Amino acid sequence: MDKLVIEGGQPLNGIVPISGAKNAALPILIATLLAPGEHIIENVPALVDISFTLSLLGRIGCPSLVAGGRVKLDTSRIAFCEAPYDVVRKMRASVLVLGPLLARCGEARVSLPGGCAIGVRPVDQHLKGLEALGCEFKLENGYINGRVDRLIGAEIHLDVPTVTGTENILMAAVLAEGITRIHNAACEPEIVDLARFLSSMGARIKGAGTSVLEIDGVPALRPARIPHRILPDRIEAGTYLVAGALTGGRLTISGAPVPELGAVLSALTDAGCDLEIDGDSVTITRSGPLKPVSVSTEPHPGFPTDMQAQWMSLMSLAEGECDVAENIFENRFMHVPELCRLGADIATNNNVARISGVTALNGATVMATDLRASACLVLAGLAAGGQTEILRLYHLDRGYERLVEKLRAVGACLTRVPDDARVPVGTLSEQRAVS
C-alpha cells in the first residue's frame, strides 16, 4: 500500500487542467444500460471508482473499451440483473443500476449498500420513488430484489433532495408510461449532465437543475448519435483553488465549470484571495493574510459538502476564528484529529467545527479516512513546514486523477512511495532542484 510524502512550503505557480467529474461519469456510464447498442463517453477520468463501475457493467454483460479518457460501452446484451455485495461494498454508487435494470429488464437484484465512512446514506428515497412508478421490492439476505411489470408515471415527493436517489428515479422514469414529476429533486450540476445525456438518447426531460423534474416517458431509448462529453469536476477545481490559496504563488485552473463554482469562489474572495476569471479558467493569488470565513454545507447551489474538509484546511491558517457546519453527512469530521496532528486548532461540537487559525502547520504522519479527507490532508501538507506523510492513499485514487503529476507540474514537492519506505527530509526538494 502506497503513501504520499510531501515537503511543504512551496508556492504553486502554473496551470492545472481539470478532469471530468467522477460524480457525473458514474451515473452516465450506468445510464447506458437503458439503451441497447454502442455508447461513447468522453472526458471520463481515470479513477478507481470508474474502474469499479466498468467492472460491474462487464459482469452484467456489457463490455467496455477504454482509451485516453474515452469509454466505448456495448450494452446490446444484459446477461445478469445483479449488483453483488463484493462490488457495492467498494462503491455505493453501484446502487444506481437499480433504476436502469428495472426499466429495461423488469427485474434487479442489488446489494444493500449500508453505511460508509462519512455517514449512513440510506436508499429509502430511491425505493420510495421507484415504488411510486410501480416497482415492488423485497429485502432478503442483504439484497434489494425488485420487480416491475410496467412502469407508470407518477407524482413523487422526495423527503430530502438526494442526488443518487434523484438519479435512480430519473433513469427509471424516462421509460415509464406517462408523465413523472419528481418534487424536491436534487439540483446538482451532475444531475443536469445526466439529464443532458438521457435527452441525447431520446428522453424527454424538463426542469433539470431545478427542484422539480418532469419526465415524459418514451417507449425506448437509443444510443446517442454523437459522443457525450462529461462535464468538468467542480470539486477537483475547488480543491486546487484552495491549494493555490494556501500555498501562495499564482495558480490557474483551466477547463473549469466556473458557473457551478459560485459558492466556493465567493468564499475564497471573502477569505482575501484575488480571482481572475477568463472563460473556463480561474487564476487565484493572495497578497495578504487569510481571513476567517464561516461556511455551512448545503445542497447545490450552496457550499458543497465535498469541499468542507478542504475548506477546513484553508481556515486552519486564517487570522481569527470561524465555524464550519456540516449539514449533509453526520460523520464527516473524521479528518479533524489528523489536521490537529499537523498543528491545527479545531474543536467540534455535533455538526459544527470551530477553527482557531494558527500561524503555521507542521509536518507529521497522518491517515486519510475518506476521499475528501485525503484531499484536505494533501492541502494541509502542501502548506505545512517539513515533511508530511499521508497513509491510506487509496482513498485519493477514487476521486483525483493524476493528482501527484498535476501538483508536481506547478511546483509542489511530493511523491508516492511504498508505505514502508523512508524518505529523508529535504530529499524531495533536492530532487526538484536537480530536475
Sine and cosine of phi, psi and omega as CSV:
sin_phi,cos_phi,sin_psi,cos_psi,sin_omega,cos_omega
0.00,0.00,0.73,-0.69,-0.07,-1.00
-1.00,0.09,0.30,-0.96,0.17,-0.99
-0.73,-0.68,0.29,-0.96,0.03,-1.00
-0.94,-0.33,0.78,-0.62,0.02,-1.00
-0.93,-0.37,0.81,-0.58,-0.07,-1.00
-0.82,-0.57,0.72,-0.69,0.23,-0.97
-0.95,-0.31,0.94,-0.33,-0.16,-0.99
-0.99,0.16,0.00,-1.00,0.08,-1.00
1.00,-0.06,0.09,1.00,-0.01,-1.00
-1.00,-0.09,0.79,-0.61,0.10,-1.00
-0.93,0.37,0.55,-0.83,-0.01,-1.00
-0.98,-0.20,0.79,-0.61,-0.01,-1.00
-0.69,-0.72,0.74,-0.67,0.04,-1.00
0.72,-0.69,-0.37,-0.93,-0.11,-0.99
-0.84,-0.54,0.74,-0.68,0.08,-1.00
-0.91,-0.42,0.88,-0.48,0.07,-1.00
-0.98,0.20,0.63,-0.77,-0.04,-1.00
-1.00,-0.10,0.73,-0.68,-0.04,-1.00
-0.99,0.10,0.10,-1.00,0.08,-1.00
-0.92,0.40,0.43,-0.90,-0.10,-0.99
-0.98,0.19,0.85,-0.52,0.05,-1.00
-0.84,0.54,-0.70,0.71,-0.10,-0.99
-0.96,0.28,-0.17,0.99,0.17,-0.98
-1.00,-0.08,-0.63,0.78,-0.06,-1.00
-0.91,0.42,-0.65,0.76,-0.08,-1.00
-0.87,0.50,-0.82,0.58,0.01,-1.00
-0.92,0.40,-0.51,0.86,0.00,-1.00
-0.94,0.35,-0.67,0.74,0.08,-1.00
-0.86,0.51,-0.67,0.74,-0.01,-1.00
-0.94,0.34,-0.53,0.85,-0.01,-1.00
-0.90,0.43,-0.31,0.95,0.04,-1.00
-0.89,0.46,-0.35,0.94,0.04,-1.00
-0.87,0.49,-0.39,0.92,-0.08,-1.00
-0.96,0.29,-0.35,0.94,-0.09,-1.00
-0.76,-0.65,0.93,-0.37,0.01,-1.00
-0.90,0.43,0.67,-0.74,0.00,-1.00
0.68,-0.73,-0.26,-0.97,-0.04,-1.00
-0.98,-0.21,0.78,-0.62,-0.01,-1.00
-0.89,-0.46,0.57,-0.82,0.07,-1.00
-0.82,-0.57,0.84,-0.54,0.00,-1.00
-0.87,-0.49,0.74,-0.68,-0.03,-1.00
-0.91,-0.42,0.27,-0.96,-0.01,-1.00
0.88,0.48,0.60,0.80,0.04,-1.00
-1.00,0.06,0.85,-0.53,-0.04,-1.00
-0.95,0.31,0.53,-0.85,0.03,-1.00
-1.00,0.08,1.00,-0.04,-0.08,-1.00
-0.73,-0.68,0.36,-0.93,0.02,-1.00
-0.87,0.49,-0.67,0.74,-0.02,-1.00
-0.89,0.45,-0.56,0.83,0.07,-1.00
-0.91,0.42,-0.68,0.73,0.03,-1.00
-0.88,0.48,-0.67,0.74,0.04,-1.00
-0.87,0.50,-0.69,0.72,-0.03,-1.00
-0.90,0.45,-0.71,0.70,0.01,-1.00
-0.91,0.42,-0.56,0.83,0.07,-1.00
-0.90,0.43,-0.68,0.73,0.04,-1.00
-0.88,0.47,-0.72,0.70,0.01,-1.00
-0.89,0.46,-0.59,0.81,0.06,-1.00
-0.89,0.45,-0.64,0.77,0.01,-1.00
-0.93,0.38,-0.50,0.86,0.05,-1.00
-0.95,0.32,-0.40,0.92,0.02,-1.00
0.85,-0.52,0.23,0.97,-0.08,-1.00
-0.89,-0.46,0.99,-0.11,-0.03,-1.00
-0.96,0.29,0.36,-0.93,-0.03,-1.00
-0.69,-0.72,0.38,-0.92,0.09,-1.00
-0.77,-0.64,0.82,-0.57,-0.08,-1.00
-0.90,-0.44,0.75,-0.67,0.04,-1.00
-0.41,-0.91,0.91,-0.42,0.13,-0.99
0.84,0.55,0.71,0.71,0.02,-1.00
0.99,0.11,-0.03,1.00,0.04,-1.00
-0.95,-0.30,0.75,-0.66,0.03,-1.00
-0.89,-0.46,0.79,-0.62,0.09,-1.00
-0.93,-0.36,0.87,-0.49,-0.06,-1.00
-0.89,-0.45,0.69,-0.72,0.07,-1.00
-0.93,-0.36,0.96,-0.28,-0.04,-1.00
-0.96,-0.29,0.47,0.88,-0.03,-1.00
-0.88,0.47,-0.53,0.85,-0.12,-0.99
-0.74,-0.67,0.74,-0.67,0.14,-0.99
-0.93,-0.37,0.90,-0.44,-0.08,-1.00
-1.00,-0.06,-0.57,0.82,-0.05,-1.00
-0.70,-0.72,0.72,-0.69,0.00,-1.00
-0.98,-0.19,0.81,0.59,-0.12,-0.99
-0.63,-0.78,0.64,-0.76,0.20,-0.98
-0.90,-0.44,0.98,-0.18,-0.13,-0.99
-0.96,0.26,0.23,-0.97,-0.07,-1.00
-0.86,0.51,-0.64,0.77,-0.09,-1.00
-0.91,0.42,-0.32,0.95,0.09,-1.00
-1.00,-0.04,-0.73,0.68,-0.08,-1.00
-0.90,0.43,-0.55,0.83,-0.01,-1.00
-0.91,0.41,-0.44,0.90,0.01,-1.00
-0.99,0.11,-0.42,0.91,-0.07,-1.00
-0.43,-0.90,0.94,-0.34,-0.07,-1.00
-0.87,0.49,-0.48,0.88,-0.04,-1.00
-0.88,0.47,-0.21,0.98,0.05,-1.00
-0.85,0.52,-0.41,0.91,0.00,-1.00
-0.90,0.44,-0.25,0.97,0.00,-1.00
-0.92,0.38,-0.24,0.97,0.05,-1.00
-0.96,0.29,-0.22,0.97,-0.08,-1.00
-0.86,0.52,-0.81,0.59,-0.03,-1.00
-0.89,0.46,-0.78,0.62,0.00,-1.00
-0.87,0.49,-0.64,0.77,0.00,-1.00
-0.92,0.39,-0.65,0.76,0.05,-1.00
-0.90,0.43,-0.65,0.76,-0.04,-1.00
-0.93,0.38,-0.62,0.78,-0.07,-1.00
-1.00,0.01,-0.63,0.78,-0.13,-0.99
-0.95,-0.32,-0.30,0.95,-0.04,-1.00
0.99,0.13,0.04,1.00,0.03,-1.00
-0.44,-0.90,0.39,-0.92,0.04,-1.00
-0.32,-0.95,0.55,-0.84,0.07,-1.00
-0.73,-0.69,0.93,-0.36,-0.13,-0.99
-0.77,-0.64,0.76,-0.65,0.03,-1.00
-0.89,0.45,0.63,-0.77,0.12,-0.99
-0.89,0.45,0.78,-0.62,-0.04,-1.00
-0.96,0.29,-0.43,0.90,-0.02,-1.00
0.92,0.38,-0.45,-0.89,-0.04,-1.00
-1.00,-0.01,-0.04,-1.00,0.09,-1.00
-0.49,-0.87,-0.04,-1.00,-0.13,-0.99
-0.87,0.48,-0.54,0.84,-0.13,-0.99
-0.97,-0.22,0.02,1.00,0.04,-1.00
0.33,-0.94,0.12,-0.99,-0.08,-1.00
-0.96,0.26,-0.75,0.67,0.01,-1.00
0.77,0.64,0.93,0.37,-0.03,-1.00
-0.95,0.33,0.23,-0.97,-0.02,-1.00
-0.94,-0.33,0.37,0.93,-0.05,-1.00
-0.88,0.47,-0.58,0.81,0.00,-1.00
-0.94,0.33,-0.54,0.84,0.10,-1.00
-0.85,0.52,-0.78,0.62,-0.07,-1.00
-0.92,0.39,-0.61,0.79,0.02,-1.00
-0.86,0.51,-0.74,0.68,-0.02,-1.00
-0.93,0.38,-0.66,0.75,-0.01,-1.00
-0.94,0.35,-0.55,0.84,0.08,-1.00
-0.90,0.43,-0.60,0.80,0.04,-1.00
-0.89,0.45,-0.46,0.89,0.04,-1.00
-0.99,0.11,-0.07,1.00,0.06,-1.00
0.92,-0.40,0.04,1.00,-0.02,-1.00
-0.98,0.19,0.51,-0.86,0.09,-1.00
-0.87,-0.48,0.64,-0.77,-0.08,-1.00
-0.77,-0.64,0.56,-0.83,0.20,-0.98
-0.78,-0.63,0.72,-0.70,0.05,-1.00
-0.98,-0.18,0.93,-0.37,-0.08,-1.00
-0.69,-0.73,0.79,-0.61,0.11,-0.99
0.80,0.60,0.63,0.78,0.05,-1.00
0.99,0.17,0.20,0.98,-0.02,-1.00
-0.85,-0.52,0.53,-0.85,0.19,-0.98
-1.00,-0.06,0.90,-0.43,0.06,-1.00
-0.96,-0.27,0.92,-0.40,-0.06,-1.00
-0.90,-0.45,0.56,-0.83,0.06,-1.00
-0.62,-0.79,0.46,-0.89,0.10,-1.00
-0.40,-0.92,0.68,-0.73,0.08,-1.00
-1.00,0.08,-0.67,0.74,0.00,-1.00
-0.46,-0.89,0.78,-0.62,0.05,-1.00
-0.99,0.16,0.76,-0.65,-0.01,-1.00
-0.84,-0.55,0.74,-0.67,0.00,-1.00
-0.84,0.54,0.46,-0.89,-0.07,-1.00
-0.41,-0.91,0.24,-0.97,0.16,-0.99
-1.00,-0.01,0.88,-0.48,-0.08,-1.00
-0.87,-0.49,0.82,-0.57,0.01,-1.00
-0.92,-0.40,0.96,-0.29,0.02,-1.00
-0.97,0.24,0.64,-0.77,0.03,-1.00
-0.94,0.34,-0.56,0.83,0.05,-1.00
-0.68,-0.73,0.49,-0.87,-0.02,-1.00
-0.98,0.19,0.95,0.32,-0.03,-1.00
-0.96,0.27,0.72,-0.69,-0.04,-1.00
-0.94,0.34,-0.83,0.55,-0.04,-1.00
-0.92,0.39,-0.52,0.86,0.07,-1.00
-0.90,0.44,-0.71,0.70,0.05,-1.00
-0.86,0.50,-0.68,0.73,-0.02,-1.00
-0.91,0.42,-0.68,0.74,-0.02,-1.00
-0.89,0.45,-0.71,0.70,-0.01,-1.00
-0.92,0.38,-0.67,0.74,0.02,-1.00
-0.85,0.52,-0.71,0.71,-0.05,-1.00
-0.91,0.41,-0.52,0.85,0.07,-1.00
-0.97,0.22,-0.63,0.78,-0.11,-0.99
-0.91,0.40,-0.44,0.90,-0.04,-1.00
-0.90,0.43,-0.35,0.94,0.04,-1.00
-0.94,-0.34,0.22,0.98,0.04,-1.00
-1.00,0.08,0.49,-0.87,0.03,-1.00
-0.98,0.21,0.84,-0.54,0.03,-1.00
0.99,-0.10,-0.26,-0.96,-0.10,-0.99
-0.99,-0.11,0.72,-0.69,0.14,-0.99
-0.88,-0.48,0.71,-0.70,0.13,-0.99
-0.85,-0.53,0.81,-0.59,0.06,-1.00
-0.97,-0.23,0.94,-0.34,0.00,-1.00
-1.00,-0.05,0.53,-0.85,-0.09,-1.00
0.88,0.48,0.57,0.82,0.04,-1.00
-0.94,0.34,0.48,-0.88,0.12,-0.99
-0.93,0.38,0.51,-0.86,-0.12,-0.99
-0.92,-0.39,0.19,0.98,-0.11,-0.99
-0.86,0.52,0.53,-0.85,0.03,-1.00
-0.84,0.54,-0.49,0.87,0.00,-1.00
-0.91,0.40,-0.51,0.86,0.08,-1.00
-0.94,0.33,-0.61,0.79,0.07,-1.00
-0.87,0.49,-0.66,0.75,0.00,-1.00
-0.92,0.40,-0.64,0.77,0.07,-1.00
-0.88,0.47,-0.70,0.72,0.01,-1.00
-0.89,0.46,-0.60,0.80,0.04,-1.00
-0.90,0.44,-0.68,0.74,0.02,-1.00
-0.90,0.43,-0.73,0.68,0.01,-1.00
-0.87,0.49,-0.63,0.78,0.02,-1.00
-0.90,0.44,-0.57,0.82,0.02,-1.00
-0.93,0.37,-0.31,0.95,0.05,-1.00
-1.00,-0.08,0.01,1.00,0.05,-1.00
0.94,-0.35,0.04,1.00,0.04,-1.00
-0.95,0.31,0.41,-0.91,0.02,-1.00
-0.90,-0.44,0.97,-0.26,-0.12,-0.99
-0.74,-0.67,0.73,-0.69,0.10,-1.00
-0.83,-0.56,0.50,-0.87,0.14,-0.99
1.00,0.04,0.17,0.99,0.03,-1.00
-0.86,0.51,0.75,-0.66,-0.07,-1.00
1.00,-0.06,-0.01,1.00,0.08,-1.00
-0.88,-0.48,0.06,-1.00,-0.06,-1.00
-0.99,0.13,-0.05,1.00,0.05,-1.00
-0.79,-0.61,0.91,-0.42,0.07,-1.00
-0.98,-0.19,0.75,-0.66,0.06,-1.00
-0.90,-0.45,0.82,-0.57,-0.05,-1.00
-0.85,-0.53,0.84,-0.55,0.09,-1.00
-0.99,-0.16,0.97,-0.25,-0.13,-0.99
-0.88,0.47,0.53,-0.85,0.03,-1.00
-0.86,-0.52,0.38,-0.92,-0.03,-1.00
-0.92,0.39,-0.53,0.85,-0.05,-1.00
-0.37,-0.93,0.40,-0.92,0.09,-1.00
-0.91,-0.42,0.31,-0.95,0.06,-1.00
-0.77,-0.64,0.42,-0.91,0.08,-1.00
-0.85,0.53,0.57,-0.82,0.00,-1.00
-0.88,0.48,0.61,-0.80,-0.05,-1.00
-0.96,0.29,-0.46,0.89,0.05,-1.00
-0.85,-0.52,0.49,-0.87,-0.01,-1.00
-0.85,0.52,0.60,-0.80,0.07,-1.00
-1.00,-0.05,0.73,-0.69,0.01,-1.00
-0.97,-0.25,0.84,-0.54,0.00,-1.00
-0.91,0.42,0.67,-0.74,0.01,-1.00
-0.92,0.38,0.38,-0.92,-0.01,-1.00
-0.92,0.40,0.41,-0.91,-0.08,-1.00
-0.99,0.10,0.94,-0.33,-0.04,-1.00
-0.94,0.35,-0.49,0.87,0.00,-1.00
-0.97,0.25,-0.65,0.76,0.10,-1.00
-0.87,0.48,-0.68,0.73,0.02,-1.00
-0.87,0.50,-0.72,0.70,0.02,-1.00
-0.90,0.44,-0.59,0.80,0.01,-1.00
-0.89,0.45,-0.71,0.70,-0.01,-1.00
-0.94,0.33,-0.52,0.85,0.09,-1.00
-0.89,0.45,-0.66,0.76,0.06,-1.00
-0.90,0.43,-0.60,0.80,0.06,-1.00
-0.86,0.50,-0.67,0.74,0.04,-1.00
-0.91,0.42,-0.65,0.76,0.01,-1.00
-0.91,0.41,-0.60,0.80,-0.05,-1.00
-0.96,0.29,-0.64,0.77,-0.20,-0.98
-0.99,-0.16,-0.23,0.97,-0.06,-1.00
0.99,0.13,-0.17,-0.99,-0.08,-1.00
1.00,0.10,-0.34,-0.94,-0.01,-1.00
-0.72,-0.70,0.97,-0.26,-0.11,-0.99
-0.91,-0.42,0.75,-0.66,0.03,-1.00
-0.90,-0.44,0.75,-0.66,0.17,-0.99
-0.97,-0.22,0.75,-0.67,-0.06,-1.00
-0.90,-0.43,0.47,-0.88,-0.04,-1.00
0.93,0.37,0.59,0.81,-0.09,-1.00
-1.00,-0.06,0.49,-0.87,0.08,-1.00
-0.99,0.10,0.95,0.30,-0.16,-0.99
-0.81,0.59,-0.70,0.71,-0.02,-1.00
-0.86,0.50,-0.47,0.88,-0.03,-1.00
-1.00,0.07,-0.02,1.00,-0.05,-1.00
-0.98,-0.18,0.21,0.98,-0.15,-0.99
-0.76,0.65,-0.79,0.61,-0.07,-1.00
-0.91,0.42,-0.62,0.78,-0.01,-1.00
-0.94,0.33,-0.69,0.73,0.01,-1.00
-0.90,0.45,-0.63,0.78,0.02,-1.00
-0.90,0.44,-0.69,0.73,0.01,-1.00
-0.90,0.43,-0.64,0.77,0.02,-1.00
-0.90,0.43,-0.64,0.77,0.05,-1.00
-0.89,0.45,-0.69,0.72,0.03,-1.00
-0.89,0.46,-0.47,0.89,-0.01,-1.00
-0.99,0.17,-0.02,1.00,0.07,-1.00
0.98,-0.19,0.21,0.98,0.01,-1.00
-1.00,-0.01,0.50,-0.87,0.08,-1.00
-0.98,-0.21,0.78,-0.63,-0.04,-1.00
-0.87,-0.49,0.73,-0.68,0.11,-0.99
-0.90,-0.45,0.87,-0.49,-0.05,-1.00
-0.94,-0.34,0.82,-0.58,0.01,-1.00
-0.71,-0.70,1.00,-0.09,-0.05,-1.00
0.90,0.43,-0.89,-0.46,-0.01,-1.00
-0.98,-0.18,0.38,0.93,0.05,-1.00
-0.88,-0.48,0.62,-0.79,0.07,-1.00
-0.77,-0.64,0.80,-0.59,0.06,-1.00
-0.95,-0.32,0.76,-0.65,-0.02,-1.00
-0.89,-0.46,0.72,-0.70,0.11,-0.99
-0.68,-0.73,0.28,-0.96,0.06,-1.00
-0.50,-0.86,0.82,-0.57,-0.01,-1.00
-0.97,-0.24,-0.40,0.92,-0.04,-1.00
-0.91,-0.41,-0.10,-0.99,0.01,-1.00
-0.93,0.36,0.36,-0.93,0.09,-1.00
-0.96,0.26,0.70,-0.71,0.04,-1.00
-0.99,-0.14,0.62,-0.78,0.02,-1.00
-0.94,0.34,0.74,-0.67,0.00,-1.00
-0.72,-0.70,0.89,-0.46,0.05,-1.00
-0.98,0.21,0.62,-0.78,0.07,-1.00
-0.73,-0.68,0.39,-0.92,0.04,-1.00
-0.70,-0.71,0.86,-0.51,-0.09,-1.00
-0.95,0.32,0.66,-0.75,-0.01,-1.00
-0.57,-0.82,0.32,-0.95,0.14,-0.99
-0.86,0.51,0.38,-0.92,0.02,-1.00
-0.82,0.57,0.70,-0.71,0.24,0.97
-1.00,-0.08,0.37,0.93,0.04,-1.00
-0.96,0.27,-0.06,-1.00,-0.01,-1.00
-0.92,0.39,0.82,-0.57,-0.14,-0.99
-0.95,0.30,0.65,-0.76,0.07,-1.00
-0.87,0.49,-0.50,0.87,-0.01,-1.00
-0.96,0.28,-0.05,1.00,0.10,-1.00
-0.94,-0.35,0.02,1.00,-0.07,-1.00
-0.89,0.46,-0.74,0.67,-0.05,-1.00
-0.91,0.42,-0.66,0.75,0.01,-1.00
-0.90,0.45,-0.64,0.77,0.02,-1.00
-0.90,0.43,-0.58,0.82,0.01,-1.00
-0.90,0.44,-0.61,0.79,0.04,-1.00
-0.90,0.43,-0.61,0.80,0.02,-1.00
-0.92,0.39,-0.71,0.70,-0.05,-1.00
-0.94,0.34,-0.28,0.96,0.05,-1.00
-0.89,0.46,-0.38,0.92,0.00,-1.00
-0.93,-0.36,0.22,0.97,0.04,-1.00
-0.98,0.19,0.41,-0.91,0.01,-1.00
-1.00,0.04,1.00,-0.02,0.01,-1.00
0.74,-0.67,-0.22,-0.97,-0.05,-1.00
-0.92,-0.40,0.50,-0.86,0.11,-0.99
-0.43,-0.90,0.20,-0.98,-0.01,-1.00
-0.89,-0.46,0.58,-0.81,0.16,-0.99
-0.86,-0.52,0.88,-0.47,0.00,-1.00
-0.96,-0.27,0.79,-0.61,0.02,-1.00
-0.97,-0.24,0.93,-0.36,-0.11,-0.99
-0.94,-0.34,0.02,1.00,-0.07,-1.00
-0.98,-0.22,-0.76,0.65,-0.03,-1.00
-0.89,-0.46,0.61,-0.79,-0.15,-0.99
-1.00,0.09,-0.11,0.99,-0.09,-1.00
-0.67,-0.74,0.75,0.66,-0.12,-0.99
-0.93,-0.36,0.53,0.85,0.09,-1.00
-0.90,-0.44,0.35,0.94,-0.06,-1.00
-0.93,0.37,-0.27,0.96,0.05,-1.00
-0.98,0.20,-0.24,0.97,-0.07,-1.00
-0.87,0.50,-0.76,0.65,0.02,-1.00
-0.86,0.51,-0.55,0.84,0.00,-1.00
-0.95,0.31,-0.64,0.77,0.09,-1.00
-0.88,0.47,-0.63,0.78,0.02,-1.00
-0.91,0.41,-0.50,0.86,0.08,-1.00
-0.89,0.45,-0.45,0.89,0.05,-1.00
-1.00,0.06,-0.02,1.00,0.06,-1.00
0.94,-0.33,0.03,1.00,0.02,-1.00
-0.94,0.33,0.41,-0.91,0.01,-1.00
-0.89,-0.45,0.99,-0.12,-0.10,-0.99
-0.70,-0.71,0.74,-0.67,0.08,-1.00
-0.84,-0.55,0.71,-0.71,-0.01,-1.00
-0.94,-0.35,0.54,-0.84,0.06,-1.00
-0.61,-0.79,0.98,-0.21,-0.10,-1.00
0.85,0.53,-0.90,-0.43,-0.08,-1.00
-0.99,-0.17,0.25,0.97,-0.03,-1.00
-0.85,-0.53,0.75,-0.67,0.08,-1.00
-0.94,-0.34,0.81,-0.59,0.07,-1.00
-0.99,-0.13,0.87,-0.50,-0.05,-1.00
-0.95,-0.32,0.83,-0.55,0.12,-0.99
-0.96,-0.28,0.91,-0.40,-0.10,-1.00
-0.88,0.48,0.59,-0.80,0.04,-1.00
-0.92,-0.40,0.27,-0.96,-0.03,-1.00
-0.98,0.21,-0.41,0.91,-0.02,-1.00
-0.34,-0.94,0.47,-0.88,0.17,-0.98
-0.97,-0.26,0.43,-0.90,-0.04,-1.00
-0.79,-0.61,0.65,-0.76,-0.05,-1.00
-0.85,0.53,0.55,-0.84,0.03,-1.00
-0.31,-0.95,0.11,-0.99,0.12,-0.99
-1.00,-0.02,0.81,-0.58,-0.05,-1.00
-0.74,-0.67,0.21,-0.98,-0.09,-1.00
-0.79,-0.61,0.80,-0.61,0.06,-1.00
-0.97,0.24,0.64,-0.77,-0.02,-1.00
-0.93,-0.37,-0.34,0.94,0.05,-1.00
-0.31,-0.95,-0.01,-1.00,-0.12,-0.99
-0.86,0.51,-0.83,0.55,-0.09,-1.00
-0.96,0.28,-0.47,0.88,0.11,-0.99
-0.89,0.46,-0.62,0.78,0.02,-1.00
-0.91,0.42,-0.63,0.78,0.05,-1.00
-0.90,0.43,-0.65,0.76,0.03,-1.00
-0.86,0.51,-0.67,0.74,-0.02,-1.00
-0.95,0.31,-0.56,0.83,0.09,-1.00
-0.88,0.47,-0.71,0.70,0.01,-1.00
-0.88,0.48,-0.72,0.69,0.00,-1.00
-0.90,0.44,-0.63,0.78,0.03,-1.00
-0.90,0.43,-0.57,0.82,0.04,-1.00
-0.90,0.43,-0.51,0.86,-0.02,-1.00
-1.00,-0.06,-0.30,0.95,-0.10,-1.00
-0.97,0.23,0.48,-0.87,0.12,-0.99
-0.98,0.22,0.59,-0.81,0.03,-1.00
0.99,0.14,-0.40,-0.92,-0.14,-0.99
-0.96,-0.29,0.73,-0.68,0.06,-1.00
-0.89,-0.45,0.72,-0.69,0.08,-1.00
-0.90,-0.43,0.78,-0.62,-0.02,-1.00
-0.93,-0.38,0.87,-0.49,0.01,-1.00
-1.00,-0.09,0.18,-0.98,-0.06,-1.00
0.84,0.55,0.79,0.61,-0.12,-0.99
-0.94,0.33,-0.24,0.97,-0.05,-1.00
-0.87,0.50,-0.43,0.90,0.06,-1.00
-0.86,0.50,-0.66,0.75,-0.06,-1.00
-0.89,0.45,-0.56,0.83,-0.05,-1.00
-0.93,0.38,-0.25,0.97,-0.01,-1.00
-0.97,0.24,-0.39,0.92,-0.17,-0.99
-0.64,-0.76,-0.03,1.00,-0.03,-1.00
-0.76,-0.65,0.94,-0.35,-0.04,-1.00
-0.98,0.19,0.81,-0.59,0.10,-0.99
0.80,0.60,0.67,0.74,-0.08,-1.00
-0.87,0.48,-0.73,0.69,-0.01,-1.00
-0.88,0.48,-0.72,0.70,0.00,-1.00
-0.87,0.49,-0.69,0.72,-0.03,-1.00
-0.91,0.41,-0.67,0.74,-0.02,-1.00
-0.95,0.33,-0.64,0.77,0.03,-1.00
-0.89,0.46,-0.55,0.84,-0.03,-1.00
-0.92,0.39,-0.35,0.94,0.00,-1.00
-0.94,-0.35,0.28,0.96,0.17,-0.98
0.95,-0.30,0.03,1.00,0.01,-1.00
-0.97,0.24,0.52,-0.86,0.06,-1.00
-0.96,-0.27,0.99,-0.15,0.00,-1.00
-0.41,-0.91,0.43,-0.90,0.01,-1.00
-0.47,-0.88,0.41,-0.91,0.02,-1.00
-0.97,-0.25,0.81,-0.59,-0.07,-1.00
-0.68,-0.73,0.29,-0.96,0.10,-1.00
-0.86,0.51,0.50,-0.87,-0.11,-0.99
-0.85,0.53,-0.51,0.86,-0.06,-1.00
-1.00,-0.06,0.09,1.00,-0.01,-1.00
-0.98,0.19,0.57,-0.82,0.06,-1.00
-0.94,-0.33,0.79,-0.61,0.01,-1.00
-0.89,-0.45,0.95,-0.32,-0.02,-1.00
-0.85,0.53,0.60,-0.80,0.03,-1.00
-0.86,0.52,0.72,-0.70,0.01,-1.00
0.99,-0.13,-0.30,0.95,-0.05,-1.00
-0.89,0.46,-0.69,0.72,-0.04,-1.00
-0.91,0.42,-0.64,0.77,0.03,-1.00
-0.90,0.44,-0.63,0.78,0.04,-1.00
-0.91,0.42,-0.66,0.75,0.02,-1.00
-0.89,0.45,-0.64,0.77,-0.02,-1.00
-0.91,0.41,-0.65,0.76,-0.02,-1.00
-0.91,0.42,-0.62,0.78,0.01,-1.00
-0.93,0.37,-0.67,0.74,-0.05,-1.00
-0.96,0.27,0.00,0.00,0.00,0.00
